[in-house]
Amino acid sequence: MTGESSSIDSTRPSIARVYDYLLGGKDNYAVDREIGDVFKRDLPGSVAIAFANRAALTRAVREIVGTTGVRQFIDLGSGLPTADNVHQVAQRRVPEARVVYVDTDPQVLVHGRALLEENDRTRVVPVDVRDPEGIRNHPDTRELIDFDRPVAVMFSAILHHVNDDEDPAGIVRYWREQVPSGSHFFVSHFRSGNNPETAGAEKVLQATFGRGRWRTDAEIAALLDGLEILEPGIVPAPLWHAEAPGEAWNGGGEPELTVWERLIAAGMARKP
């Protein structure tokens, strides 16, 4: 988040690489695994947060391409590639969908640029999420995204890395003002639970990366001010447009979630 580096530093932990490790990826180093193991060892069950978040993002992309006319995406803080990246999910149903990935982690950029060799409808923009104007005016963004047509702006697990004094609401507001009516905004965000699990996970994040802010459902909703928050609102990520009921579901028709699965919230909003 702090700007693009000319090389990959394997001696300092990376948010993207720790996340990759928790998801079972291979693009990480010992320093990243050390932090990931703190979550696995001291906060058992926390790995579910990463999986719940990724699954919600996949469902959000499917929802957008399946129920709206939006065919272009800006994925802010995209992270390392996984089995289902935004462009893969979208283009499976709508081949003409276009995606701009935004991230400053050098390893993410190496992988992301490899996508350009196989897909001419993706771009990777190496600009900090806290510099929305720099993202908006980057030549690759201007080449791929038509801001006269609706855009899907994806804030997947990124705004909780933006401190209050860095004005996360202002970042969302900037994009709201740049896109036309009918544009959609997806957000997933670490969710305050007023419990030891929340406090422990937040402490690890802040101690490791020197930043991070859990927020309540109301605070997350406030980030989307001026937008129409769509059903079912701001809810735990596994509940957001959940898949068909499975073994984890109770008799009341709602899944039985662990405390960890409740620590990541998701929601979608539309610009009227």
Steps between C-alpha positions, in 0.01 A plus 500: 500500500793730547614525140661287234844359568756409238554155647338241722615520861492149647614623842186700585148357516255597227125527552441337162741213566368427851151487352630271225649267764175486697318405180745216436702677230870461424597861430632582846820497704602381846432843649144489364443146623625602843224761525245266347592237757426747778143511374487122457657423839381778730171585332369160387219532254614838366600348165127470432494879463719485189290229337170668590623826349619344176177306455293816554705686238438221249126511569499878466659488156252232390213708636611810313552336162189286539248762610629836374636647181835583661785360294806677643667463836762682707640259762672708767771325701457188292767284666671194358319296234292207618300236316217745432609854428244770424561490126472120488169498689358785293624385159370149554154646460577821311813459285517872422529599868799723578692516827758741639691354794656745744780405739847618597649176633790416263420129498137572415618716211724224363210255497248754383704610204529138392122513457547758226674243285188284494218751536472833319201608709696531828743762622708532817541848645781541760349787699419517872130463583531821702573688177171452313569786261829338403313176428224677308745693280748219442535434124403133538182591687407763244566253218284221636221664703227714344385728781192600304367148557430323833800358684529246782743626765620215723636575848570141600679484838684826440330783691583345838865567410421872466518688829233753598736794451555386140129560427371166370154656453661764280654229283159342443344842445758580230403191304130565555546840337697357207256232385150536350164388630464122502856441618546247779727495803599184686670518838627234737652612826623367835209531737515603865356230720573637849657167593850359569529364144450846350747660739762230443479507120506880488805507727690259274415706190607829656817356652602341169415772249475809721146565386152355496157597630212265576163675455143436608223423251379860539848636430534278194160615373606862556788447256234451232325830576310635200453154352202268520602199708342192343346201676592334727697801625828481691514143630764236585666410171385133500139622521531744211315336208582166657510185294243222538465374858741227601596308808597814690147636486265479795128434504426871490627535145814692594852354500672426829798735486810488715604817680776532239263486205310786662811717507489583128201693370389558142254722322416644160368841409377670185536857386146630436 
